[in-house]
């Protein structure tokens, strides 16, 4: 429970810092992609659950789409 609080606090600090330096659309897109990657890593580390190929493939596709959208929004500004 303590780690959840620590990681939540750090996440909010980094989110605040990112929003001070970049537009909200780009930050929210990158945060969504980062959340997917972090959740798979935490699932492996804390629950010793190895993701299957469908999980990795679908998360890779979603992450690529989100990052592409974020870069596209960033280039428009």
DOTIZA-277454 format. One record per residue: y, x, z of N, C-alpha, C in turn. Coordinates in steps of 0.001 Angstrom, whole numbers, padded with zeros to 6 digits, always signed. Layout:
YXZYXZYXZ...
***
This chain:
-001179+000833+000000+000000+000000+000000+001248+000882+000000+001168+001977+000696+002312+002886+000751+002613+003479-000629+001557+003815-001380+001769+004365-002719+002417+003356-003657+002089+002083-003498+002710+001048-004323+004211+001018-004069+004604+001107-002812+006026+001130-002477+006729+002363-003012+006076+003509-002897+006679+004756-003378+006843+004729-004893+005771+004336-005594+005855+004284-007056+006823+003206-007529+006893+002092-006823+007852+001049-007175+009279+001528-007011+009549+002230-005910+010887+002776-005677+011258+003790-006751+010327+004695-007069+010596+005696-008099+010813+005033-009459+010033+003998-009752+010197+003288-011018+011557+002642-011146+012027+002034-010063+013349+001401-010094+014461+002441-010205+014296+003583-009549+015302+004647-009671+015383+005161-011104+014222+005405-011718+014218+005883-013101+014737+004827-014062+014426+003557-013798+014923+002477-014651+016447+002380-014561+016993+002496-013365+018444+002460-013189+019110+003630-013903+018514+004811-013772+019054+005987-014456+019006+005808-015970+017905+005259-016483+017776+005051-017930+018787+004032-018435+019009+002965-017666+019961+001938-018093+021399+002437-018059+021683+003437-017241+023020+004017-017218+023277+004877-018452+022209+005375-019069+022367+006311-020176+021990+005752-021543+021391+004566-021594+020925+004004-022862+021066+002494-022821+020972+001855-023990+021094+000401-024051+019847-000270-023480+020011-001510-023068+018928-002219-022388+017745-002497-023309+017991-002746-024582+016898-003038-025507+015943-001874-025666+016490-000688-025818+015661+000504-025977+014908+000806-024693+015584+000692-023565+014953+000992-022279+013812+000024-021992+014025-001254-022235+012967-002223-021946+011773-002032-022870+012014-001659-024119+010909-001398-025041+010095-000190-024601+010770+000875-024243+010064+002074-023806+009344+001849-022475+009930+001044-021597+009293+000753-020316+008006-000027-020525+008008-000967-021461+006801-001746-021736+005686-000849-022259+006020+000082-023147+005012+001002-023672+004501+001929-022577+005395+002395-021728+005014+003302-020647+004146+002593-019612+004419+001314-019354+003624+000546-018390+002168+000434-018824+001933+000275-020112+000565+000174-020612-000186+001478-020376+000440+002584-020713-000199+003892-020552-000463+004185-019079+000513+003935-018232+000358+004201-016800-000725+003329-016185-000817+002068-016601-001838+001192-016024-003241+001665-016382-003439+002180-017582-004754+002708-017955-005065+003970-017163-004080+004829-016984-004292+006054-016200-004611+005714-014750-003860+004797-014148-004121+004414-012760-005477+003744-012602-005866+002944-013589-007181+002308-013532-008280+003364-013506-008125+004410-014302-009113+005479-014328-009107+006286-013036-007923+006630-012546-007823+007491-011367-008237+006768-010089-007715+005573-009863-007942+004902-008589-009210+004059-008549-009614+003480-009664-010780+002602-009667-011977+003216-010374-011821+004436-010886-012890+005160-011555-013502+004322-012676-012666+003590-013374-013097+002722-014461-012706+003363-015786-013700+003659-016594-013439+004287-017883-013165+003188-018910-011996+003217-019547-011674+002174-020530-012544+002323-021778-012926+001195-022364-013731+001245-023582-012833+001439-024805-013460+001528-025955-012708+001793-027183-011779+000641-027553-012169-000576-027227-011306-001723-027528-010021-001672-026701-010153-001305-025442-008972-001187-024580-008049-000085-025076-008619+001066-025380-007805+002184-025856-007171+001882-027212-007939+001290-028108-007410+000976-029434-006308-000061-029401-006530-001124-028638-005511-002176-028575-004258-001695-027858-004428-000914-026795-003242-000403-026104-002495+000597-026975-003215+001354-027783-002556+002279-028703-001754+001520-029758-002326+000452-030299-001602-000348-031290-000350-000991-030702-000478-001547-029508+000672-002185-028868+001737-001146-028544+001326+000013-028038+002277+001071-027699+002999+001575-028943+002278+001761-030036+002914+002203-031282+003919+001167-031771+003562-000105-031695+004483-001161-032128+005734-001195-031261+005567-001056-029959+006719-001103-029054+007615+000111-029252+007017+001290-029388+007816+002497-029595+008540+002430-030938+007870+001931-031968+008519+001777-033269+009707+000829-033177+009538-000269-032475+010638-001213-032284+011785-000570-031509+011462+000192-030471+012500+000864-029690+013264+001896-030497+012547+002677-031296+013209+003678-032139+014073+002995-033191+013575+001889-033750+014353+001143-034745+015645+000604-034132+015567+000060-032911+016774-000429-032233+017717+000719-031911+017159+001856-031521+017968+003017-031174+018711+003543-032398+018052+003548-033553+018702+004032-034772+019781+003084-035269+019672+001799-034940+020688+000837-035351+021968+000954-034533+021892+001490-033337+023084+001584-032488+023824+002874-032716
***
